[in-house]
Amino acid sequence: SSGINAEYGLQAALLDAGVGEKGSEVVGRDTCHITLAMCGAAAYPTIYQSLTSMLTLSKNSLNSGDVTTLYQLYSAEDPPPVSFLRLPQLFELLIDALYAPSSGRNTDHNDKYIYVLAYGVSVTERWDGEERRAINTKRLEQTINAIEKTQKLVKLGDLQEWLCNIESVFKYLKYPVVSMGVITYCKHVTMDNSYFKGVSDTVPLHLILIDEIANNHPLHHDTVFTFLKQLFERSHEHLQELEQIEIRKMIIDRMVHLLCVGHVIPVIQYMRFCLDSESADKSLIRHFAAEVMEVTTSPYSKEFISEFLPIAKNPDITASLRNINESDSISQFIEYCGG
């Protein structure tokens, strides 16, 4: 329903917010105290202390004591404003703690970590000036359940369990917070050098999950694309050269899928960069060009033409894709663009 979609949209927007805050951290400025002061957390000394003890730049790590304090405050009859939990840094730390297989965290307080994260992304409030009129928690239990079930699969680390529960997993991936967690999980799993060993003709489960996340969440497209670029650019020296090419073709197919669900220009710009910088084998750019022509049709936007035409007109890339009577898709695209 549209109501559910709106709430999922809120989750996604919350999880993707805060670029400025993270940017400040990069240049060494600690914005935690300022952010908390601006949202009025100073009026709640206990929550202010718990959050600053974890989120200041020198710490930037969770501890079970402070998370337990947050859990107790937000499970009470009159909880503090949910806005205090809506800090991108806190979301990121909670997601990492729950979904990174190598987090090394004591899992005794899992339920509290999950509750705090679920509360922050799913609960809404209605305010009239300084007075809170209503707290809407109708999505809280469902969100907790979705995080619990997928986090349990991450903890088990058993591929067969994922496959046996794939229908439920796809349902849970509709929750933006779960999708962000699964992206985190996939990043860690695919970092293993042995991950792609023997994988050349079938798409691994984790990349199928990434495709499904791209289907569901436009606001996660940037995060998905960053992950795919890192995977594409990674050294796969432990594999044979032909295996490396096949793996990268598989990753390009994921990028083309991302293009199909709306992330068009960034994907084409990246592959054009790979062409211009000669940072990828020409056969890979050729594969990309052929796939793009297969999934697109006229009319083409000016921006699409501007980015893709140099690839299409490059004879090193597309000569073998064209035929003498110019009935192929590349030739027709070039003709559409005015030659």
N, C-alpha and C positions, 0 to 999 in steps of 0.2 A: 504494500500500500504506500501511498505518498507520504503518510506520517512516518512509517518505518524508514523510508528512503531519506526523509529529512533528518531523522535522528542519526542514521549512518553517516549522512553528510556532515553533521555536526561533529561526530567522532573524527572523521577524516580531516576536517578543517583544524580541529584542536591538535591532532597529532602532527600535522604538517606546518603548524604555526611556529613563530619564534625564531625565524632566521636571523633577525637582528640581534637577538639575545645571544645566539650561538656565535655570531660573528664577533661580538664584543669579547667573548671568551678567547677567541683565536688570537686577538691582539693583546691579550693579557689583562683585560679589564674585567673585574668581578662585578656583575650586574645583579647578583642575587638579592642583596639588601635593598637596592633601588626598586627592583621588580616587586618584592614583597611589600615594601612601604607604599608603593603606588596602588596596590590592590587592597590595602587596609589591613594587612596581616599583623601589623604592630599592635593593633588593638586586641590581639589574641596571643598573649606572650608564650603560651605553651607550644602552639603550632608554629609560631615564628621561630622559636628556639630549635624545634625539631627540624624544620626545613633548612634553616641557615647552617646547622651543624653538618648537614649532608651535602648541601648544594654550593657552599662557598668554593671558590676556585681551587683553594689549597686542598680541600677534601674531595669533592665531586665523587662521593661514593655513598651507598646506602649502608645503614646498619640496622639490625633487627630491632634494637631498642626504640629508635626514633620512628621506624615504620609501625611498630606496635602502638606507639603513642598516637600516630595518625589514625590507625585502625580504630582505636578506642574512641577517639574524638568523633570520627565520622560514622561510627555505628551507634552512637548515643542517640537519645530521643530528639535532642536539639543540636544537630551538628553545625560546625562552622560553615561559612559560605564555601561552595564547591570551587569557586574561582581560585582559592589558595592552592588547590591541587593541580590546577591547569597551567603548569609550568613545563615547557618543552624539555627542560633538563631533567626534571623528575620523571616525566613519561619515558624518556630515553633510558634512564638508569633502571627503572622498573622493568621495562621490556627486555633490556639486556640481562638483568638478573633472572628473569623467568625463562627466556628463550635462547640464551647463548649456552650451548652445551658445556662450554669450558668455564662457566662463571665461577665454579668452585665454591658457591655459596651454600651455607647450611640451609637445608630445605624445611627445617622444623616449622618455620613461620610462613610457609608458602601461602596459606590461606589468607594471611594478612596482606602480603604483597599483592596478591590477586585482587583482594577486596579494594584496596586503596587505588589501584590502577583502574579497575572497573568503575568505581565510584567517580573518579575524575573524568572519565570519558563518556559516561552514560547518564549521569544524573543532571537534571536541569532544574532551575529555580525561577520563580516569578517574584519580582521585587516591586514594591511601590515606594519609591524614594529610599529611605534607610530601613524600611520594614520589609522583611521577607514574608510574602503572602502564601507561597506554596512551594513544596519540594516534590518533584516528579521522579520517582524511583522505579517506574514500571519496567524499564529496560535493565535495571541493575542485576537481577538474578540471572537473566538470560546471558548477559555479558560475562558475568562471573563463570557461568557454566561453560561458555565457549572458550574462555581463557583456560579454565581448569582442564578441559578435555584435550585441547591441543598442547598445553604445557606438559601434560602427562605423557603424550606421545614423544615430545622432545626429550623428556627425561629417560624414557625407555630406549630411545635411539634405535628402535627395531623397524627396519624398512617394511617388513611384512605387516606389522601392526598398522602402519600408515596406509598400506594398500587395502587391508581388510576394512579400514574405517574411512575410505576415501570419500564416500558419499556424505558422511557426516562432516568430514574435514572441509569439503567444498561449501557446505552450509555455513560452517563457522567462519570461513574466509570472507563471508559477506560483512563480518564485523571488521571495520578498519583497524581496530586495535590488535585483533588476531592476525590480520594480514601483515601489519608492521612487525609483529613478533615472528611470524613465519619467514619474512624476508631476513630478519636477523639470524634466525636458525639456518636458513639456506646459505647465507654468507659464510657462516662458520663451517658448515659441513663441506661446502665446495672448496674451501681453502686447503683441504687435505690434498697433498700431491697425488695420492693414489685414487682420488675421486673418479677421474675420467678413464682410468685404466680399464681397457676392455669394453668401453662404451663408445661405440661408433655408429651403430645402426638404429639404436633405440634412444628415445629422449628420456633422460633420468627423471624420476619422480619429482625431484626438487625443482626442476625447470618447468614441469607441468604445473606445479603449484604457483610458480612465478607467472606463468601465462594466465592462470585463473585470477590471480590478484590484479593483473593488468586489465582483465575483463571487467572486474567489479569496481575498481577504484581509480578514476581519473586523477584524483589528487595524489595518488601514490606513483604516478607514471615517472616522475623525475627520480624517485628513489629506486624504482625498478630499473630504469635506464642506467643509472649510475652503477648499480650492481652488475648489469650485463656488460657494461664497458670494462669494468675491472676484470671480469671473467675473461673477456675477449683479449685483453691486453696482457694477461698474466702469462708468464713463461710456462710452457708445457714441455720443457726439454727432456723430461723422462719418457716422453712418448715418441714414437717414430714420426717422421715428417708428415707422412700421409695421414696418420692418426690425428696429428695436430690440426691439419687442414679440415678434416671431417668434424672435429670438435668445434672449431671456430665457425664452420658453416652452420652447425646446430645452434650456436649462440646467435649468429646472424638471423636465423629463422625466428628466434625469439624476438629480436629487434624488429623484424618485419611484422610479426604479430602485434607488437607494441604500436607500430605505425598504423596497422589496420584498426586499432581501437582508439585512434585519435592523436597519438604522439608523433605526428608526421614530420614536421620540419626539423626538430632536434635530431631525429634518427638519420635523415638524409644529410644534414649538415655534418654529422659525425663521420659518416661513410665517405663523404666528399673530402673531409679532412684527412682520413686514412689514405685516400687516393693522392691528394696533393702532397702529403708529407711522406709518401711511399712507406708508410708504417705497417701496411698489410699486404699480403700476397695478392697479386692482380686477379687470381682465380676467385678469391673471396669477394672482391668488389664486383666481379662478373656475376657471381652467384647472387649477390645482393640485387644487382640491376635486373637480372632475369626474374627474381622473385617479386620485386616491386612492380614490374610491368604486368606480372600475372595477377596481382591483386588490386591494381588501380585502373581507372578508365577516365576518359575525358568527361566533362571539362576539367582542366587542371588550373589551379590557382597560379597567379604570377609568381608567388613565393616558391611554390613547388617547382615550377619551370626553371626559375633562377638557380635553384640548388641542384636539381637533378639533371638538367640539360648538359652541363659539362661532363657528367659521368656518361650519359647516353652517347655523346658525340666523341668520346675518347676511343679511338680505334683499338688501342691496346686492351681495352675492356670489352667493347661490344662488337668488334668485327666478327667474331665467331657466332654471335647471336643473330646476325642479320643475314638475309638471303638476297639473291641477285635481283629478284623482282620487287623487293622492298615491301613485301606483304607481312613482314614480321612486326611485332609490337614496338620494338626499338625504332625502326624506320618510320613507323606510323606516328610515334610520339614526336620524333624530330620534325616530321612534316607538319604535324599539328602546331608545333612551335614556330613554324615559318621557315623550317630548314636550318 
